[in-house]
């Protein structure tokens, strides 16, 4: 494994190709922020909102939300800053909710006075597709994360709402491309093409059950005049700043509720207890997990040094929270032994070596600290 010379992301991250100086695309993209005219981009956002603003009281945008800090920030931007009338839409999951998560979803509507649409798949379908994705892909929430991106666009087309607001352009912010664009339209079309419907059908999911993953066609989107966009194009995307803003409107983190093993913050992905099992599953496959993701963002934002980030990664990245794993297993019907037997299939022998029954990273970023 090679690590970015500026942050601590490894080159095993899918789609991330380092430049000749050993720097990852995410760091290079972040450096470009200093040359962006953010005032001009804000005026672009204002013009886009003015174009679609309605005077009859009907919704003029849909915001895809989970209830978290970024959801609060997006709703703040569209209501308080842009004066729009959004419908906020949540694609739910049946995992146990944290007290903070329950509060935050309710607070999102109450703090900003917005109507909220909640879409829940049947519990049986959710369990079925999560089992398939866990056992065959090592990516438990593959189905539901696709639905989170697809369903708001489907509903916008169906309800005649012209704008769909997404948070960050993950490909640009986290290093899969150096091409930046406010429009999420091409991304939506490409995303739809990557959804392997046949995979789910071949594994026993009925076609009528998979409707949530069938996106509107390009022709349907064109007829509707829909403009999905990424807020990260218009404002410098910064999760820590969003947390600070969202607290002013009643957002609650996990500081006084749950100290999660393997996590170095308590304000991100705080809604469902079992959710972080999904993000941890990157570790056996790619050699890094959530602590690396967050530490890299803090480095780019100037909040910590690379040396500090190494120490955090060393201490936290490999850990899977017991409470999250127990909640995941209880819902899925796995024993602890069954869960770890599944994980065993996904350890990457190019990155890890087995020491007895444990797998250890061959080339850890913190090796020079040992």
C-alpha positions as CSV (number, residue, x, y, z in Angstrom):
1,X,0.0,0.0,0.0
2,X,1.1,3.5,-0.7
3,X,-0.3,6.5,1.1
4,X,-1.0,10.0,-0.1
5,X,1.9,12.4,0.8
6,X,-0.5,15.0,2.1
7,X,-3.2,13.0,3.8
8,X,-3.4,9.3,4.9
9,X,-5.7,7.8,2.3
10,X,-4.2,4.7,0.7
11,X,-4.0,4.0,-3.0
12,X,-6.3,1.0,-2.5
13,X,-9.3,3.4,-2.4
14,X,-11.3,2.5,-5.5
15,X,-10.9,5.0,-8.3
16,X,-8.2,7.1,-6.5
17,X,-5.1,7.4,-8.7
18,X,-2.2,9.4,-7.1
19,X,-0.2,11.9,-9.2
20,X,3.5,11.7,-9.9
21,X,4.2,13.5,-6.6
22,X,2.3,10.8,-4.6
23,X,-0.7,13.1,-3.8
24,X,-4.3,11.8,-4.0
25,X,-6.9,13.5,-6.2
26,X,-9.0,14.5,-3.2
27,X,-6.1,16.6,-1.8
28,X,-5.5,18.2,-5.2
29,X,-9.1,19.0,-5.6
30,X,-9.2,20.6,-2.2
31,X,-6.2,22.7,-3.1
32,X,-8.2,24.1,-6.0
33,X,-10.7,25.7,-3.6
34,X,-8.4,28.6,-3.1
35,X,-8.8,29.7,-6.7
36,X,-12.6,29.4,-6.8
37,X,-14.7,32.6,-6.8
38,X,-17.2,31.4,-4.1
39,X,-19.2,34.6,-4.3
40,X,-19.8,34.0,-8.0
41,X,-20.8,30.5,-7.4
42,X,-23.3,31.7,-4.7
43,X,-24.8,34.0,-7.3
44,X,-25.1,30.9,-9.6
45,X,-27.0,29.1,-6.9
46,X,-29.2,32.1,-6.4
47,X,-30.0,32.3,-10.2
48,X,-30.7,28.5,-10.2
49,X,-33.2,28.9,-7.3
50,X,-34.8,32.0,-8.9
51,X,-35.3,30.1,-12.1
52,X,-37.4,27.4,-10.3
53,X,-38.9,29.4,-7.5
54,X,-42.7,29.1,-7.3
55,X,-45.2,31.7,-6.2
56,X,-48.1,29.3,-5.6
57,X,-46.8,27.7,-2.4
58,X,-46.0,24.4,-4.0
59,X,-42.7,22.7,-3.3
60,X,-39.9,24.0,-5.6
61,X,-37.2,21.5,-4.6
62,X,-36.7,18.1,-2.9
63,X,-33.8,17.7,-0.5
64,X,-32.5,14.2,0.1
65,X,-31.9,14.0,3.9
66,X,-31.1,11.5,6.6
67,X,-31.6,14.0,9.5
68,X,-27.9,14.4,10.1
69,X,-25.6,17.5,10.1
70,X,-25.4,17.7,6.4
71,X,-29.2,17.4,6.1
72,X,-29.6,20.3,8.5
73,X,-27.1,22.3,6.6
74,X,-28.8,21.7,3.2
75,X,-32.2,22.6,4.6
76,X,-30.7,25.7,6.2
77,X,-29.2,26.7,2.9
78,X,-32.3,26.2,0.8
79,X,-34.8,27.7,3.3
80,X,-32.9,30.4,5.3
81,X,-30.3,31.5,2.6
82,X,-32.2,30.9,-0.7
83,X,-35.8,31.3,0.5
84,X,-37.0,28.1,-1.2
85,X,-39.9,25.9,-0.2
86,X,-38.4,22.4,0.0
87,X,-39.9,19.0,0.6
88,X,-37.4,17.0,2.6
89,X,-37.3,13.3,1.7
90,X,-35.8,10.4,3.8
91,X,-35.2,6.9,2.7
92,X,-35.4,5.0,6.0
93,X,-33.9,1.8,7.4
94,X,-35.2,-0.6,10.1
95,X,-32.1,-0.6,12.2
96,X,-32.3,0.6,15.8
97,X,-32.2,4.3,16.0
98,X,-30.1,6.4,18.3
99,X,-31.9,8.9,20.6
100,X,-30.0,11.6,18.7
101,X,-31.2,10.2,15.4
102,X,-34.8,10.2,16.4
103,X,-34.5,13.7,17.6
104,X,-32.7,15.0,14.6
105,X,-35.2,13.7,12.0
106,X,-38.1,15.3,13.9
107,X,-36.0,18.5,14.5
108,X,-35.3,18.8,10.8
109,X,-39.0,19.4,10.1
110,X,-39.7,21.4,13.2
111,X,-36.6,23.7,13.1
112,X,-37.2,24.8,9.5
113,X,-41.0,24.2,9.2
114,X,-40.7,21.8,6.3
115,X,-42.9,18.9,5.3
116,X,-41.1,15.5,5.3
117,X,-41.6,12.5,3.1
118,X,-40.4,9.2,4.6
119,X,-40.0,6.2,2.3
120,X,-39.5,2.8,3.9
121,X,-38.9,-0.5,2.1
122,X,-40.6,-3.5,3.6
123,X,-38.6,-4.9,6.4
124,X,-38.5,-8.3,4.7
125,X,-37.1,-6.8,1.5
126,X,-34.5,-4.7,3.4
127,X,-33.3,-7.8,5.3
128,X,-33.1,-9.9,2.1
129,X,-31.1,-7.4,0.0
130,X,-28.9,-6.6,3.0
131,X,-28.1,-10.2,3.4
132,X,-27.3,-10.6,-0.3
133,X,-25.1,-7.6,-0.3
134,X,-23.3,-8.5,2.9
135,X,-22.6,-12.1,2.0
136,X,-21.7,-11.7,-1.7
137,X,-20.3,-8.1,-1.9
138,X,-19.1,-7.3,1.6
139,X,-21.1,-4.1,1.2
140,X,-24.2,-4.5,3.4
141,X,-26.1,-1.3,2.4
142,X,-25.4,-1.4,-1.4
143,X,-29.1,-1.6,-2.2
144,X,-30.3,1.1,0.3
145,X,-27.6,3.5,-0.6
146,X,-28.5,3.3,-4.3
147,X,-32.1,3.9,-3.3
148,X,-31.2,7.0,-1.3
149,X,-29.8,8.5,-4.5
150,X,-32.4,7.3,-6.9
151,X,-35.7,7.7,-5.0
152,X,-35.7,11.5,-4.5
153,X,-35.3,11.9,-8.3
154,X,-38.1,9.5,-9.0
155,X,-40.4,11.4,-6.7
156,X,-39.4,14.8,-8.0
157,X,-40.3,13.7,-11.5
158,X,-43.6,12.2,-10.3
159,X,-44.6,15.2,-8.2
160,X,-43.5,17.9,-10.7
161,X,-40.8,19.3,-8.5
162,X,-38.0,20.9,-10.6
163,X,-34.9,20.8,-8.3
164,X,-33.3,17.9,-6.4
165,X,-30.7,18.9,-3.9
166,X,-27.8,16.5,-3.1
167,X,-25.0,17.2,-0.7
168,X,-21.5,16.6,-1.9
169,X,-20.3,15.3,-5.2
170,X,-18.5,12.4,-3.7
171,X,-16.5,11.6,-6.8
172,X,-14.9,15.0,-6.8
173,X,-14.7,15.7,-3.0
174,X,-13.1,12.3,-2.2
175,X,-11.0,11.7,-5.2
176,X,-12.4,9.8,-8.2
177,X,-12.3,12.6,-10.7
178,X,-10.9,16.1,-11.1
179,X,-14.0,17.3,-13.1
180,X,-16.3,19.5,-11.1
181,X,-19.9,20.3,-12.1
182,X,-22.9,21.6,-10.2
183,X,-25.3,19.4,-12.2
184,X,-26.0,15.9,-10.9
185,X,-27.8,14.9,-14.0
186,X,-25.0,13.1,-15.8
187,X,-24.1,11.5,-12.5
188,X,-27.6,10.3,-12.1
189,X,-27.7,8.7,-15.5
190,X,-24.3,7.1,-15.0
191,X,-25.3,5.9,-11.6
192,X,-28.4,4.3,-13.0
193,X,-26.4,2.5,-15.6
194,X,-24.1,1.1,-12.9
195,X,-27.0,-0.4,-10.9
196,X,-26.9,-4.1,-11.7
197,X,-30.6,-5.0,-11.6
198,X,-29.8,-8.5,-12.9
199,X,-27.6,-9.1,-9.9
200,X,-30.5,-8.7,-7.6
201,X,-32.9,-10.7,-9.8
202,X,-30.4,-13.5,-10.0
203,X,-30.3,-13.6,-6.3
204,X,-34.0,-14.0,-5.7
205,X,-35.2,-10.4,-5.5
206,X,-38.5,-10.1,-7.5
207,X,-38.7,-7.4,-10.2
208,X,-41.6,-5.8,-8.4
209,X,-39.6,-5.5,-5.3
210,X,-36.8,-3.6,-7.0
211,X,-38.8,-0.7,-8.3
212,X,-37.0,1.6,-5.9
213,X,-33.8,1.1,-7.8
214,X,-35.3,1.7,-11.2
215,X,-34.4,5.4,-11.9
216,X,-36.4,7.7,-14.2
217,X,-35.2,7.4,-17.8
218,X,-33.2,10.2,-19.4
219,X,-36.2,11.0,-21.5
220,X,-38.5,11.2,-18.4
221,X,-36.0,13.5,-16.7
222,X,-35.8,15.7,-19.8
223,X,-39.5,15.9,-20.1
224,X,-39.8,16.9,-16.5
225,X,-37.2,19.7,-16.7
226,X,-35.6,18.3,-13.6
227,X,-32.3,19.8,-12.4
228,X,-30.6,17.7,-9.7
229,X,-27.5,19.5,-8.3
230,X,-24.7,19.1,-5.8
231,X,-24.5,21.8,-3.1
232,X,-20.8,21.2,-2.8
233,X,-20.3,23.0,-6.1
234,X,-21.7,26.2,-4.6
235,X,-20.2,26.2,-1.1
236,X,-16.9,24.8,0.2
237,X,-18.0,21.4,1.6
238,X,-17.0,21.0,5.2
239,X,-18.7,18.4,7.5
240,X,-17.2,19.9,10.6
241,X,-18.5,23.4,9.7
242,X,-21.9,21.9,8.9
243,X,-22.0,20.3,12.4
244,X,-21.3,23.6,14.0
245,X,-24.0,25.3,12.0
246,X,-26.6,22.6,12.5
247,X,-26.2,22.7,16.3
248,X,-27.6,26.2,16.2
249,X,-30.8,24.7,14.8
250,X,-31.1,21.9,17.3
251,X,-29.0,19.1,15.8
252,X,-27.7,16.6,18.4
253,X,-24.5,14.5,18.1
254,X,-23.7,11.4,20.1
255,X,-21.4,13.1,22.6
256,X,-23.5,12.2,25.6
257,X,-25.1,9.0,24.2
258,X,-22.6,6.7,22.7
259,X,-18.8,6.6,22.3
260,X,-18.4,4.5,19.1
261,X,-15.3,2.2,18.8
262,X,-13.5,2.9,15.6
263,X,-14.8,6.4,15.1
264,X,-12.9,9.6,15.8
265,X,-15.9,11.9,15.9
266,X,-19.4,11.8,17.3
267,X,-21.4,13.9,14.7
268,X,-21.4,11.9,11.5
269,X,-23.7,9.0,10.6
270,X,-25.3,9.2,14.0
271,X,-28.8,8.1,13.0
272,X,-28.8,4.2,13.0
273,X,-26.8,2.0,15.4
274,X,-25.9,-0.7,12.8
275,X,-25.1,1.7,9.9
276,X,-21.4,1.9,10.7
277,X,-21.0,-1.8,10.0
278,X,-21.3,-0.9,6.4
279,X,-18.6,1.7,6.4
280,X,-16.3,-0.6,8.5
281,X,-16.5,-3.3,5.8
282,X,-14.1,-1.3,3.7
283,X,-11.3,-2.2,6.1
284,X,-10.8,-5.9,5.2
285,X,-11.2,-5.2,1.5
286,X,-9.2,-2.0,1.1
287,X,-7.2,-1.6,4.3
288,X,-8.8,1.5,5.7
289,X,-12.1,2.5,7.3
290,X,-14.0,5.5,8.7
291,X,-11.2,6.9,10.9
292,X,-9.1,7.3,7.8
293,X,-11.9,9.0,5.9
294,X,-12.5,11.6,8.6
295,X,-8.8,12.1,9.5
296,X,-8.1,12.9,5.8
297,X,-10.9,15.5,5.7
298,X,-9.5,17.1,8.9
299,X,-6.0,17.3,7.4
300,X,-7.3,19.0,4.2
301,X,-9.3,21.4,6.4
302,X,-6.2,22.3,8.4
303,X,-7.6,20.9,11.6
304,X,-4.9,18.3,12.4
305,X,-1.4,17.4,11.2
306,X,-0.6,14.3,9.1
307,X,1.3,12.9,12.1
308,X,-1.7,13.3,14.4
309,X,-3.9,11.6,11.7
310,X,-1.5,8.6,11.6
311,X,-1.9,8.2,15.4
312,X,-5.7,8.3,15.1
313,X,-5.7,5.8,12.3
314,X,-3.4,3.5,14.3
315,X,-5.7,3.6,17.3
316,X,-9.1,3.5,15.7
317,X,-9.3,2.4,12.1
318,X,-9.4,-1.4,12.6
319,X,-12.0,-1.4,15.4
320,X,-15.6,-2.4,14.7
321,X,-18.0,-1.1,17.4
322,X,-19.5,-4.0,19.4
323,X,-22.9,-2.3,19.8
324,X,-23.2,-1.6,16.1
325,X,-22.2,-5.2,15.2
326,X,-24.7,-6.6,17.8
327,X,-27.5,-4.5,16.4
328,X,-26.7,-5.5,12.8
329,X,-26.5,-9.2,13.7
330,X,-29.8,-9.1,15.7
331,X,-31.6,-7.6,12.8
332,X,-30.0,-9.9,10.2
333,X,-30.4,-13.1,12.3
334,X,-26.6,-13.7,12.3
335,X,-24.7,-15.1,15.3
336,X,-21.4,-13.4,16.1
337,X,-19.6,-16.5,14.7
338,X,-21.6,-16.3,11.4
339,X,-20.8,-12.6,11.0
340,X,-17.1,-13.1,11.4
341,X,-17.2,-16.1,9.0
342,X,-18.7,-13.8,6.4
343,X,-16.1,-11.1,7.1
344,X,-13.4,-13.8,6.7
345,X,-14.2,-14.1,3.0
346,X,-13.3,-10.5,2.3
347,X,-9.9,-10.1,3.9
348,X,-7.5,-9.0,1.1
349,X,-4.4,-11.2,1.3
350,X,-2.5,-8.6,-0.8
351,X,-3.0,-6.1,2.1
352,X,-3.2,-8.3,5.2
353,X,-1.4,-11.3,6.6
354,X,-2.8,-13.8,9.0
355,X,-1.3,-14.1,12.5
356,X,-3.1,-17.1,14.0
357,X,-6.8,-16.3,13.7
358,X,-6.2,-12.5,13.2
359,X,-5.5,-10.5,10.1
360,X,-2.9,-7.7,10.3
361,X,-2.2,-5.0,7.8
362,X,1.1,-5.5,6.1
363,X,2.0,-1.9,5.3
364,X,0.2,0.4,7.8
365,X,0.5,4.2,7.4
366,X,1.6,4.4,11.0
367,X,4.5,2.0,10.6
368,X,7.1,4.7,11.3
369,X,5.5,5.4,14.6
370,X,5.9,1.9,16.0
